[in-house]
Amino acid sequence: MEKNEVTTVHTFLKFANVINALLLSTSGVLGFLDLVEFEFGAVMVGLYLILFGCLLTCFEVHLKRCDRYVFLNFGFMYYWKWRCIFFFFVGSMAFGMGIFGTIVGVGTMVNVFLNAYIMTKHEAYKQYLTGLNQKYMLGAQSAEAAKFDDDGGGFGQASHFIGVASGNEAVTLNDARAGAQFYKENKETVHQAAEFYGEHKEQCDKVAKSAYDNRETIKKAHDATGGFS
């Protein structure tokens, strides 16, 4: 799959997902309007459809504020398999919202299987989307860090150092969350470390890369000595 084909497929699926999410929210609204008498179960399903439909829409369009919220509370959506499962789950709720809801539910199932099929059959697109999601996730991580960082520099530099040490600039979701939490609890220490790193960036990167390249040797030495003291 050529690069222009990858971007075309991404644009098509993104458009389809946004329309699908909006229709899910619409089915929730229409479900409320169709209620003849109050039914707690139907009200809750309709409410969840509206909220989850809006959440899926915000994720697809990647508004910065929404990305930060999704990162903190629905981090699994940055991984396509879990996002498809979530889409399937929300779509299944639409079946209880009358004829329109049933049509939207069927359309959601088709859309989910189309997304899953393309992801499993086209490796180039899978890699493209994975890289894109990592980019958005790191952007959300930076936005979260900026909330606790007046000058916006400390946590960002610390995150970069973690990325170098792990051999990958795109740290995992759990690493990012743990890093954000650690930063909140140890802000002064992180600022001092970030300042040191900023003054000795090249040397620190070399040390981190060397440690990563020789991680097996270090692990064996650690195990052989029963842990470094």
Biotite code that builds the C-alpha atoms (Angstrom):
import biotite.structure as struc

atoms = struc.array([
    struc.Atom([0.000, 0.000, 0.000], chain_id="A", res_id=1, res_name="MET", atom_name="CA", element="C"),
    struc.Atom([1.487, 3.333, -1.135], chain_id="A", res_id=2, res_name="GLU", atom_name="CA", element="C"),
    struc.Atom([1.709, 6.346, 1.164], chain_id="A", res_id=3, res_name="LYS", atom_name="CA", element="C"),
    struc.Atom([-1.037, 8.242, -0.662], chain_id="A", res_id=4, res_name="ASN", atom_name="CA", element="C"),
    struc.Atom([-3.249, 5.143, -0.458], chain_id="A", res_id=5, res_name="GLU", atom_name="CA", element="C"),
    struc.Atom([-2.615, 4.919, 3.292], chain_id="A", res_id=6, res_name="VAL", atom_name="CA", element="C"),
    struc.Atom([-3.659, 8.528, 3.868], chain_id="A", res_id=7, res_name="THR", atom_name="CA", element="C"),
    struc.Atom([-6.726, 8.050, 1.645], chain_id="A", res_id=8, res_name="THR", atom_name="CA", element="C"),
    struc.Atom([-7.795, 4.974, 3.617], chain_id="A", res_id=9, res_name="VAL", atom_name="CA", element="C"),
    struc.Atom([-7.197, 6.838, 6.881], chain_id="A", res_id=10, res_name="HIS", atom_name="CA", element="C"),
    struc.Atom([-9.317, 9.784, 5.751], chain_id="A", res_id=11, res_name="THR", atom_name="CA", element="C"),
    struc.Atom([-12.129, 7.455, 4.670], chain_id="A", res_id=12, res_name="PHE", atom_name="CA", element="C"),
    struc.Atom([-12.140, 5.458, 7.915], chain_id="A", res_id=13, res_name="LEU", atom_name="CA", element="C"),
    struc.Atom([-11.888, 8.593, 10.035], chain_id="A", res_id=14, res_name="LYS", atom_name="CA", element="C"),
    struc.Atom([-14.877, 10.092, 8.208], chain_id="A", res_id=15, res_name="PHE", atom_name="CA", element="C"),
    struc.Atom([-16.835, 6.839, 8.586], chain_id="A", res_id=16, res_name="ALA", atom_name="CA", element="C"),
    struc.Atom([-16.012, 6.626, 12.301], chain_id="A", res_id=17, res_name="ASN", atom_name="CA", element="C"),
    struc.Atom([-17.045, 10.231, 12.964], chain_id="A", res_id=18, res_name="VAL", atom_name="CA", element="C"),
    struc.Atom([-20.361, 9.763, 11.132], chain_id="A", res_id=19, res_name="ILE", atom_name="CA", element="C"),
    struc.Atom([-20.893, 6.482, 12.967], chain_id="A", res_id=20, res_name="ASN", atom_name="CA", element="C"),
    struc.Atom([-20.221, 8.106, 16.357], chain_id="A", res_id=21, res_name="ALA", atom_name="CA", element="C"),
    struc.Atom([-22.588, 11.002, 15.602], chain_id="A", res_id=22, res_name="LEU", atom_name="CA", element="C"),
    struc.Atom([-25.310, 8.546, 14.567], chain_id="A", res_id=23, res_name="LEU", atom_name="CA", element="C"),
    struc.Atom([-24.849, 6.655, 17.832], chain_id="A", res_id=24, res_name="LEU", atom_name="CA", element="C"),
    struc.Atom([-25.403, 9.876, 19.780], chain_id="A", res_id=25, res_name="SER", atom_name="CA", element="C"),
    struc.Atom([-28.404, 10.678, 17.589], chain_id="A", res_id=26, res_name="THR", atom_name="CA", element="C"),
    struc.Atom([-29.918, 7.254, 18.294], chain_id="A", res_id=27, res_name="SER", atom_name="CA", element="C"),
    struc.Atom([-29.640, 8.027, 21.998], chain_id="A", res_id=28, res_name="GLY", atom_name="CA", element="C"),
    struc.Atom([-31.438, 11.357, 21.577], chain_id="A", res_id=29, res_name="VAL", atom_name="CA", element="C"),
    struc.Atom([-34.204, 9.801, 19.451], chain_id="A", res_id=30, res_name="LEU", atom_name="CA", element="C"),
    struc.Atom([-34.531, 7.037, 22.018], chain_id="A", res_id=31, res_name="GLY", atom_name="CA", element="C"),
    struc.Atom([-35.411, 9.659, 24.623], chain_id="A", res_id=32, res_name="PHE", atom_name="CA", element="C"),
    struc.Atom([-37.971, 11.254, 22.303], chain_id="A", res_id=33, res_name="LEU", atom_name="CA", element="C"),
    struc.Atom([-39.641, 7.893, 21.604], chain_id="A", res_id=34, res_name="ASP", atom_name="CA", element="C"),
    struc.Atom([-40.210, 7.096, 25.272], chain_id="A", res_id=35, res_name="LEU", atom_name="CA", element="C"),
    struc.Atom([-43.921, 6.938, 26.056], chain_id="A", res_id=36, res_name="VAL", atom_name="CA", element="C"),
    struc.Atom([-43.316, 6.615, 29.781], chain_id="A", res_id=37, res_name="GLU", atom_name="CA", element="C"),
    struc.Atom([-40.246, 6.766, 31.991], chain_id="A", res_id=38, res_name="PHE", atom_name="CA", element="C"),
    struc.Atom([-38.081, 3.633, 31.815], chain_id="A", res_id=39, res_name="GLU", atom_name="CA", element="C"),
    struc.Atom([-34.882, 3.806, 33.826], chain_id="A", res_id=40, res_name="PHE", atom_name="CA", element="C"),
    struc.Atom([-33.058, 1.239, 31.674], chain_id="A", res_id=41, res_name="GLY", atom_name="CA", element="C"),
    struc.Atom([-33.934, 2.985, 28.402], chain_id="A", res_id=42, res_name="ALA", atom_name="CA", element="C"),
    struc.Atom([-32.943, 6.366, 29.829], chain_id="A", res_id=43, res_name="VAL", atom_name="CA", element="C"),
    struc.Atom([-29.546, 5.076, 30.943], chain_id="A", res_id=44, res_name="MET", atom_name="CA", element="C"),
    struc.Atom([-28.870, 3.379, 27.587], chain_id="A", res_id=45, res_name="VAL", atom_name="CA", element="C"),
    struc.Atom([-29.829, 6.556, 25.742], chain_id="A", res_id=46, res_name="GLY", atom_name="CA", element="C"),
    struc.Atom([-27.605, 8.638, 28.006], chain_id="A", res_id=47, res_name="LEU", atom_name="CA", element="C"),
    struc.Atom([-24.642, 6.304, 27.527], chain_id="A", res_id=48, res_name="TYR", atom_name="CA", element="C"),
    struc.Atom([-25.136, 6.337, 23.752], chain_id="A", res_id=49, res_name="LEU", atom_name="CA", element="C"),
    struc.Atom([-25.042, 10.128, 23.714], chain_id="A", res_id=50, res_name="ILE", atom_name="CA", element="C"),
    struc.Atom([-21.965, 10.341, 25.952], chain_id="A", res_id=51, res_name="LEU", atom_name="CA", element="C"),
    struc.Atom([-19.996, 7.532, 24.307], chain_id="A", res_id=52, res_name="PHE", atom_name="CA", element="C"),
    struc.Atom([-20.914, 8.778, 20.835], chain_id="A", res_id=53, res_name="GLY", atom_name="CA", element="C"),
    struc.Atom([-19.559, 12.220, 21.742], chain_id="A", res_id=54, res_name="CYS", atom_name="CA", element="C"),
    struc.Atom([-16.445, 10.616, 23.239], chain_id="A", res_id=55, res_name="LEU", atom_name="CA", element="C"),
    struc.Atom([-15.762, 8.637, 20.053], chain_id="A", res_id=56, res_name="LEU", atom_name="CA", element="C"),
    struc.Atom([-16.311, 11.754, 17.948], chain_id="A", res_id=57, res_name="THR", atom_name="CA", element="C"),
    struc.Atom([-13.904, 13.808, 20.054], chain_id="A", res_id=58, res_name="CYS", atom_name="CA", element="C"),
    struc.Atom([-11.289, 11.066, 19.841], chain_id="A", res_id=59, res_name="PHE", atom_name="CA", element="C"),
    struc.Atom([-11.523, 10.851, 16.053], chain_id="A", res_id=60, res_name="GLU", atom_name="CA", element="C"),
    struc.Atom([-11.190, 14.614, 15.517], chain_id="A", res_id=61, res_name="VAL", atom_name="CA", element="C"),
    struc.Atom([-8.447, 14.807, 18.194], chain_id="A", res_id=62, res_name="HIS", atom_name="CA", element="C"),
    struc.Atom([-9.239, 18.078, 19.930], chain_id="A", res_id=63, res_name="LEU", atom_name="CA", element="C"),
    struc.Atom([-6.329, 18.834, 22.264], chain_id="A", res_id=64, res_name="LYS", atom_name="CA", element="C"),
    struc.Atom([-8.440, 19.237, 25.390], chain_id="A", res_id=65, res_name="ARG", atom_name="CA", element="C"),
    struc.Atom([-10.369, 16.072, 24.593], chain_id="A", res_id=66, res_name="CYS", atom_name="CA", element="C"),
    struc.Atom([-7.169, 14.136, 23.885], chain_id="A", res_id=67, res_name="ASP", atom_name="CA", element="C"),
    struc.Atom([-5.944, 14.918, 27.388], chain_id="A", res_id=68, res_name="ARG", atom_name="CA", element="C"),
    struc.Atom([-9.256, 13.750, 28.892], chain_id="A", res_id=69, res_name="TYR", atom_name="CA", element="C"),
    struc.Atom([-9.236, 10.552, 26.807], chain_id="A", res_id=70, res_name="VAL", atom_name="CA", element="C"),
    struc.Atom([-5.597, 9.931, 27.719], chain_id="A", res_id=71, res_name="PHE", atom_name="CA", element="C"),
    struc.Atom([-6.373, 10.114, 31.438], chain_id="A", res_id=72, res_name="LEU", atom_name="CA", element="C"),
    struc.Atom([-9.688, 8.230, 31.484], chain_id="A", res_id=73, res_name="ASN", atom_name="CA", element="C"),
    struc.Atom([-10.004, 6.148, 28.294], chain_id="A", res_id=74, res_name="PHE", atom_name="CA", element="C"),
    struc.Atom([-6.388, 5.421, 27.391], chain_id="A", res_id=75, res_name="GLY", atom_name="CA", element="C"),
    struc.Atom([-7.319, 2.086, 25.801], chain_id="A", res_id=76, res_name="PHE", atom_name="CA", element="C"),
    struc.Atom([-8.770, 3.993, 22.822], chain_id="A", res_id=77, res_name="MET", atom_name="CA", element="C"),
    struc.Atom([-5.249, 4.722, 21.592], chain_id="A", res_id=78, res_name="TYR", atom_name="CA", element="C"),
    struc.Atom([-5.002, 1.020, 20.704], chain_id="A", res_id=79, res_name="TYR", atom_name="CA", element="C"),
    struc.Atom([-7.037, -0.014, 17.686], chain_id="A", res_id=80, res_name="TRP", atom_name="CA", element="C"),
    struc.Atom([-8.152, -3.431, 18.992], chain_id="A", res_id=81, res_name="LYS", atom_name="CA", element="C"),
    struc.Atom([-9.628, -2.013, 22.177], chain_id="A", res_id=82, res_name="TRP", atom_name="CA", element="C"),
    struc.Atom([-11.161, 0.885, 20.272], chain_id="A", res_id=83, res_name="ARG", atom_name="CA", element="C"),
    struc.Atom([-12.920, -1.555, 17.938], chain_id="A", res_id=84, res_name="CYS", atom_name="CA", element="C"),
    struc.Atom([-14.218, -3.531, 20.920], chain_id="A", res_id=85, res_name="ILE", atom_name="CA", element="C"),
    struc.Atom([-15.489, -0.316, 22.508], chain_id="A", res_id=86, res_name="PHE", atom_name="CA", element="C"),
    struc.Atom([-17.159, 0.723, 19.233], chain_id="A", res_id=87, res_name="PHE", atom_name="CA", element="C"),
    struc.Atom([-18.792, -2.719, 19.036], chain_id="A", res_id=88, res_name="PHE", atom_name="CA", element="C"),
    struc.Atom([-20.025, -2.431, 22.627], chain_id="A", res_id=89, res_name="PHE", atom_name="CA", element="C"),
    struc.Atom([-21.534, 1.024, 22.103], chain_id="A", res_id=90, res_name="VAL", atom_name="CA", element="C"),
    struc.Atom([-23.090, -0.109, 18.819], chain_id="A", res_id=91, res_name="GLY", atom_name="CA", element="C"),
    struc.Atom([-24.731, -3.075, 20.528], chain_id="A", res_id=92, res_name="SER", atom_name="CA", element="C"),
    struc.Atom([-26.536, -0.705, 22.898], chain_id="A", res_id=93, res_name="MET", atom_name="CA", element="C"),
    struc.Atom([-28.167, 1.065, 19.950], chain_id="A", res_id=94, res_name="ALA", atom_name="CA", element="C"),
    struc.Atom([-30.257, -2.030, 19.144], chain_id="A", res_id=95, res_name="PHE", atom_name="CA", element="C"),
    struc.Atom([-32.534, -1.144, 22.045], chain_id="A", res_id=96, res_name="GLY", atom_name="CA", element="C"),
    struc.Atom([-33.320, 2.318, 20.643], chain_id="A", res_id=97, res_name="MET", atom_name="CA", element="C"),
    struc.Atom([-36.067, 1.465, 18.122], chain_id="A", res_id=98, res_name="GLY", atom_name="CA", element="C"),
    struc.Atom([-35.822, 1.085, 14.346], chain_id="A", res_id=99, res_name="ILE", atom_name="CA", element="C"),
    struc.Atom([-33.325, 3.897, 13.862], chain_id="A", res_id=100, res_name="PHE", atom_name="CA", element="C"),
    struc.Atom([-31.157, 2.517, 16.652], chain_id="A", res_id=101, res_name="GLY", atom_name="CA", element="C"),
    struc.Atom([-31.243, -0.942, 15.079], chain_id="A", res_id=102, res_name="THR", atom_name="CA", element="C"),
    struc.Atom([-30.106, 0.453, 11.729], chain_id="A", res_id=103, res_name="ILE", atom_name="CA", element="C"),
    struc.Atom([-27.294, 2.378, 13.440], chain_id="A", res_id=104, res_name="VAL", atom_name="CA", element="C"),
    struc.Atom([-26.331, -0.733, 15.413], chain_id="A", res_id=105, res_name="GLY", atom_name="CA", element="C"),
    struc.Atom([-26.045, -2.828, 12.245], chain_id="A", res_id=106, res_name="VAL", atom_name="CA", element="C"),
    struc.Atom([-24.060, -0.049, 10.562], chain_id="A", res_id=107, res_name="GLY", atom_name="CA", element="C"),
    struc.Atom([-21.716, 0.084, 13.550], chain_id="A", res_id=108, res_name="THR", atom_name="CA", element="C"),
    struc.Atom([-21.059, -3.661, 13.371], chain_id="A", res_id=109, res_name="MET", atom_name="CA", element="C"),
    struc.Atom([-20.211, -3.335, 9.667], chain_id="A", res_id=110, res_name="VAL", atom_name="CA", element="C"),
    struc.Atom([-17.936, -0.364, 10.366], chain_id="A", res_id=111, res_name="ASN", atom_name="CA", element="C"),
    struc.Atom([-16.130, -2.186, 13.176], chain_id="A", res_id=112, res_name="VAL", atom_name="CA", element="C"),
    struc.Atom([-15.469, -5.239, 11.016], chain_id="A", res_id=113, res_name="PHE", atom_name="CA", element="C"),
    struc.Atom([-14.285, -2.982, 8.170], chain_id="A", res_id=114, res_name="LEU", atom_name="CA", element="C"),
    struc.Atom([-11.809, -1.259, 10.507], chain_id="A", res_id=115, res_name="ASN", atom_name="CA", element="C"),
    struc.Atom([-10.583, -4.588, 11.887], chain_id="A", res_id=116, res_name="ALA", atom_name="CA", element="C"),
    struc.Atom([-10.259, -6.107, 8.406], chain_id="A", res_id=117, res_name="TYR", atom_name="CA", element="C"),
    struc.Atom([-8.162, -3.215, 7.087], chain_id="A", res_id=118, res_name="ILE", atom_name="CA", element="C"),
    struc.Atom([-5.963, -3.213, 10.185], chain_id="A", res_id=119, res_name="MET", atom_name="CA", element="C"),
    struc.Atom([-5.245, -6.944, 9.946], chain_id="A", res_id=120, res_name="THR", atom_name="CA", element="C"),
    struc.Atom([-4.775, -7.107, 6.172], chain_id="A", res_id=121, res_name="LYS", atom_name="CA", element="C"),
    struc.Atom([-2.772, -3.946, 5.515], chain_id="A", res_id=122, res_name="HIS", atom_name="CA", element="C"),
    struc.Atom([0.397, -3.748, 7.607], chain_id="A", res_id=123, res_name="GLU", atom_name="CA", element="C"),
    struc.Atom([1.406, -0.361, 6.161], chain_id="A", res_id=124, res_name="ALA", atom_name="CA", element="C"),
    struc.Atom([-1.810, 1.257, 7.346], chain_id="A", res_id=125, res_name="TYR", atom_name="CA", element="C"),
    struc.Atom([-1.564, -0.468, 10.722], chain_id="A", res_id=126, res_name="LYS", atom_name="CA", element="C"),
    struc.Atom([1.918, 0.975, 11.250], chain_id="A", res_id=127, res_name="GLN", atom_name="CA", element="C"),
    struc.Atom([0.763, 4.399, 10.061], chain_id="A", res_id=128, res_name="TYR", atom_name="CA", element="C"),
    struc.Atom([-2.184, 4.471, 12.484], chain_id="A", res_id=129, res_name="LEU", atom_name="CA", element="C"),
    struc.Atom([-0.086, 3.124, 15.361], chain_id="A", res_id=130, res_name="THR", atom_name="CA", element="C"),
    struc.Atom([2.472, 5.883, 14.847], chain_id="A", res_id=131, res_name="GLY", atom_name="CA", element="C"),
    struc.Atom([-0.273, 8.485, 14.588], chain_id="A", res_id=132, res_name="LEU", atom_name="CA", element="C"),
    struc.Atom([-1.913, 7.305, 17.815], chain_id="A", res_id=133, res_name="ASN", atom_name="CA", element="C"),
    struc.Atom([1.439, 7.383, 19.606], chain_id="A", res_id=134, res_name="GLN", atom_name="CA", element="C"),
    struc.Atom([1.904, 10.963, 18.400], chain_id="A", res_id=135, res_name="LYS", atom_name="CA", element="C"),
    struc.Atom([-1.508, 11.977, 19.743], chain_id="A", res_id=136, res_name="TYR", atom_name="CA", element="C"),
    struc.Atom([-0.890, 10.116, 22.986], chain_id="A", res_id=137, res_name="MET", atom_name="CA", element="C"),
    struc.Atom([2.401, 11.919, 23.571], chain_id="A", res_id=138, res_name="LEU", atom_name="CA", element="C"),
    struc.Atom([0.672, 15.206, 22.765], chain_id="A", res_id=139, res_name="GLY", atom_name="CA", element="C"),
    struc.Atom([-1.930, 14.429, 25.419], chain_id="A", res_id=140, res_name="ALA", atom_name="CA", element="C"),
    struc.Atom([0.839, 13.473, 27.827], chain_id="A", res_id=141, res_name="GLN", atom_name="CA", element="C"),
    struc.Atom([2.553, 16.816, 27.228], chain_id="A", res_id=142, res_name="SER", atom_name="CA", element="C"),
    struc.Atom([-0.742, 18.650, 27.777], chain_id="A", res_id=143, res_name="ALA", atom_name="CA", element="C"),
    struc.Atom([-1.173, 16.856, 31.097], chain_id="A", res_id=144, res_name="GLU", atom_name="CA", element="C"),
    struc.Atom([2.394, 17.697, 32.086], chain_id="A", res_id=145, res_name="ALA", atom_name="CA", element="C"),
    struc.Atom([1.913, 21.361, 31.172], chain_id="A", res_id=146, res_name="ALA", atom_name="CA", element="C"),
    struc.Atom([-0.916, 21.547, 33.711], chain_id="A", res_id=147, res_name="LYS", atom_name="CA", element="C"),
    struc.Atom([1.625, 20.980, 36.486], chain_id="A", res_id=148, res_name="PHE", atom_name="CA", element="C"),
    struc.Atom([4.593, 22.691, 34.861], chain_id="A", res_id=149, res_name="ASP", atom_name="CA", element="C"),
    struc.Atom([4.611, 26.484, 34.818], chain_id="A", res_id=150, res_name="ASP", atom_name="CA", element="C"),
    struc.Atom([7.477, 26.699, 32.340], chain_id="A", res_id=151, res_name="ASP", atom_name="CA", element="C"),
    struc.Atom([6.405, 23.592, 30.349], chain_id="A", res_id=152, res_name="GLY", atom_name="CA", element="C"),
    struc.Atom([9.928, 22.164, 30.283], chain_id="A", res_id=153, res_name="GLY", atom_name="CA", element="C"),
    struc.Atom([10.605, 19.814, 33.173], chain_id="A", res_id=154, res_name="GLY", atom_name="CA", element="C"),
    struc.Atom([8.329, 16.890, 32.465], chain_id="A", res_id=155, res_name="PHE", atom_name="CA", element="C"),
    struc.Atom([8.782, 17.119, 28.709], chain_id="A", res_id=156, res_name="GLY", atom_name="CA", element="C"),
    struc.Atom([12.547, 16.738, 28.997], chain_id="A", res_id=157, res_name="GLN", atom_name="CA", element="C"),
    struc.Atom([12.134, 13.929, 31.533], chain_id="A", res_id=158, res_name="ALA", atom_name="CA", element="C"),
    struc.Atom([9.755, 12.147, 29.129], chain_id="A", res_id=159, res_name="SER", atom_name="CA", element="C"),
    struc.Atom([12.297, 12.468, 26.336], chain_id="A", res_id=160, res_name="HIS", atom_name="CA", element="C"),
    struc.Atom([14.980, 10.929, 28.551], chain_id="A", res_id=161, res_name="PHE", atom_name="CA", element="C"),
    struc.Atom([12.657, 8.000, 29.376], chain_id="A", res_id=162, res_name="ILE", atom_name="CA", element="C"),
    struc.Atom([12.068, 7.514, 25.667], chain_id="A", res_id=163, res_name="GLY", atom_name="CA", element="C"),
    struc.Atom([15.793, 7.432, 24.902], chain_id="A", res_id=164, res_name="VAL", atom_name="CA", element="C"),
    struc.Atom([16.432, 5.015, 27.776], chain_id="A", res_id=165, res_name="ALA", atom_name="CA", element="C"),
    struc.Atom([13.705, 2.667, 26.557], chain_id="A", res_id=166, res_name="SER", atom_name="CA", element="C"),
    struc.Atom([14.962, 2.802, 22.981], chain_id="A", res_id=167, res_name="GLY", atom_name="CA", element="C"),
    struc.Atom([11.751, 4.422, 21.761], chain_id="A", res_id=168, res_name="ASN", atom_name="CA", element="C"),
    struc.Atom([10.630, 8.064, 21.845], chain_id="A", res_id=169, res_name="GLU", atom_name="CA", element="C"),
    struc.Atom([7.007, 6.897, 22.043], chain_id="A", res_id=170, res_name="ALA", atom_name="CA", element="C"),
    struc.Atom([6.671, 5.654, 25.603], chain_id="A", res_id=171, res_name="VAL", atom_name="CA", element="C"),
    struc.Atom([3.745, 3.397, 26.459], chain_id="A", res_id=172, res_name="THR", atom_name="CA", element="C"),
    struc.Atom([0.493, 4.652, 27.937], chain_id="A", res_id=173, res_name="LEU", atom_name="CA", element="C"),
    struc.Atom([1.288, 3.165, 31.363], chain_id="A", res_id=174, res_name="ASN", atom_name="CA", element="C"),
    struc.Atom([4.774, 4.710, 31.303], chain_id="A", res_id=175, res_name="ASP", atom_name="CA", element="C"),
    struc.Atom([3.298, 8.093, 30.405], chain_id="A", res_id=176, res_name="ALA", atom_name="CA", element="C"),
    struc.Atom([0.693, 7.935, 33.151], chain_id="A", res_id=177, res_name="ARG", atom_name="CA", element="C"),
    struc.Atom([3.223, 6.752, 35.727], chain_id="A", res_id=178, res_name="ALA", atom_name="CA", element="C"),
    struc.Atom([5.587, 9.513, 34.637], chain_id="A", res_id=179, res_name="GLY", atom_name="CA", element="C"),
    struc.Atom([2.884, 12.157, 34.981], chain_id="A", res_id=180, res_name="ALA", atom_name="CA", element="C"),
    struc.Atom([1.993, 10.919, 38.467], chain_id="A", res_id=181, res_name="GLN", atom_name="CA", element="C"),
    struc.Atom([5.653, 10.773, 39.534], chain_id="A", res_id=182, res_name="PHE", atom_name="CA", element="C"),
    struc.Atom([6.163, 14.307, 38.240], chain_id="A", res_id=183, res_name="TYR", atom_name="CA", element="C"),
    struc.Atom([3.241, 15.636, 40.263], chain_id="A", res_id=184, res_name="LYS", atom_name="CA", element="C"),
    struc.Atom([4.657, 14.059, 43.428], chain_id="A", res_id=185, res_name="GLU", atom_name="CA", element="C"),
    struc.Atom([8.321, 14.977, 42.796], chain_id="A", res_id=186, res_name="ASN", atom_name="CA", element="C"),
    struc.Atom([8.144, 18.214, 40.829], chain_id="A", res_id=187, res_name="LYS", atom_name="CA", element="C"),
    struc.Atom([11.204, 19.887, 42.383], chain_id="A", res_id=188, res_name="GLU", atom_name="CA", element="C"),
    struc.Atom([13.399, 16.806, 41.937], chain_id="A", res_id=189, res_name="THR", atom_name="CA", element="C"),
    struc.Atom([12.279, 16.393, 38.326], chain_id="A", res_id=190, res_name="VAL", atom_name="CA", element="C"),
    struc.Atom([13.033, 20.064, 37.614], chain_id="A", res_id=191, res_name="HIS", atom_name="CA", element="C"),
    struc.Atom([16.550, 19.612, 38.982], chain_id="A", res_id=192, res_name="GLN", atom_name="CA", element="C"),
    struc.Atom([17.023, 16.455, 36.897], chain_id="A", res_id=193, res_name="ALA", atom_name="CA", element="C"),
    struc.Atom([15.621, 18.206, 33.807], chain_id="A", res_id=194, res_name="ALA", atom_name="CA", element="C"),
    struc.Atom([17.985, 21.121, 34.340], chain_id="A", res_id=195, res_name="GLU", atom_name="CA", element="C"),
    struc.Atom([20.935, 18.744, 34.647], chain_id="A", res_id=196, res_name="PHE", atom_name="CA", element="C"),
    struc.Atom([19.788, 16.869, 31.535], chain_id="A", res_id=197, res_name="TYR", atom_name="CA", element="C"),
    struc.Atom([19.428, 20.131, 29.591], chain_id="A", res_id=198, res_name="GLY", atom_name="CA", element="C"),
    struc.Atom([23.029, 21.062, 30.469], chain_id="A", res_id=199, res_name="GLU", atom_name="CA", element="C"),
    struc.Atom([24.423, 17.574, 29.706], chain_id="A", res_id=200, res_name="HIS", atom_name="CA", element="C"),
    struc.Atom([22.003, 16.313, 27.055], chain_id="A", res_id=201, res_name="LYS", atom_name="CA", element="C"),
    struc.Atom([24.533, 14.606, 24.794], chain_id="A", res_id=202, res_name="GLU", atom_name="CA", element="C"),
    struc.Atom([26.281, 12.760, 27.617], chain_id="A", res_id=203, res_name="GLN", atom_name="CA", element="C"),
    struc.Atom([22.988, 11.680, 29.212], chain_id="A", res_id=204, res_name="CYS", atom_name="CA", element="C"),
    struc.Atom([21.644, 10.368, 25.899], chain_id="A", res_id=205, res_name="ASP", atom_name="CA", element="C"),
    struc.Atom([24.833, 8.379, 25.343], chain_id="A", res_id=206, res_name="LYS", atom_name="CA", element="C"),
    struc.Atom([24.642, 6.847, 28.831], chain_id="A", res_id=207, res_name="VAL", atom_name="CA", element="C"),
    struc.Atom([20.958, 5.998, 28.392], chain_id="A", res_id=208, res_name="ALA", atom_name="CA", element="C"),
    struc.Atom([21.541, 4.459, 24.970], chain_id="A", res_id=209, res_name="LYS", atom_name="CA", element="C"),
    struc.Atom([24.517, 2.478, 26.234], chain_id="A", res_id=210, res_name="SER", atom_name="CA", element="C"),
    struc.Atom([22.441, 1.141, 29.135], chain_id="A", res_id=211, res_name="ALA", atom_name="CA", element="C"),
    struc.Atom([19.664, 0.143, 26.742], chain_id="A", res_id=212, res_name="TYR", atom_name="CA", element="C"),
    struc.Atom([22.049, -1.515, 24.267], chain_id="A", res_id=213, res_name="ASP", atom_name="CA", element="C"),
    struc.Atom([23.640, -3.523, 27.101], chain_id="A", res_id=214, res_name="ASN", atom_name="CA", element="C"),
    struc.Atom([20.487, -4.193, 29.102], chain_id="A", res_id=215, res_name="ARG", atom_name="CA", element="C"),
    struc.Atom([20.880, -7.978, 28.943], chain_id="A", res_id=216, res_name="GLU", atom_name="CA", element="C"),
    struc.Atom([24.444, -7.804, 30.292], chain_id="A", res_id=217, res_name="THR", atom_name="CA", element="C"),
    struc.Atom([23.359, -5.432, 33.065], chain_id="A", res_id=218, res_name="ILE", atom_name="CA", element="C"),
    struc.Atom([20.437, -7.712, 33.949], chain_id="A", res_id=219, res_name="LYS", atom_name="CA", element="C"),
    struc.Atom([22.704, -10.759, 34.117], chain_id="A", res_id=220, res_name="LYS", atom_name="CA", element="C"),
    struc.Atom([25.179, -8.894, 36.341], chain_id="A", res_id=221, res_name="ALA", atom_name="CA", element="C"),
    struc.Atom([22.306, -7.722, 38.528], chain_id="A", res_id=222, res_name="HIS", atom_name="CA", element="C"),
    struc.Atom([20.941, -11.264, 38.888], chain_id="A", res_id=223, res_name="ASP", atom_name="CA", element="C"),
    struc.Atom([24.403, -12.740, 39.504], chain_id="A", res_id=224, res_name="ALA", atom_name="CA", element="C"),
    struc.Atom([25.154, -10.339, 42.340], chain_id="A", res_id=225, res_name="THR", atom_name="CA", element="C"),
    struc.Atom([21.699, -10.560, 43.835], chain_id="A", res_id=226, res_name="GLY", atom_name="CA", element="C"),
    struc.Atom([21.034, -6.909, 43.088], chain_id="A", res_id=227, res_name="GLY", atom_name="CA", element="C"),
    struc.Atom([23.231, -3.844, 43.118], chain_id="A", res_id=228, res_name="PHE", atom_name="CA", element="C"),
    struc.Atom([23.889, -2.293, 46.497], chain_id="A", res_id=229, res_name="SER", atom_name="CA", element="C"),
])
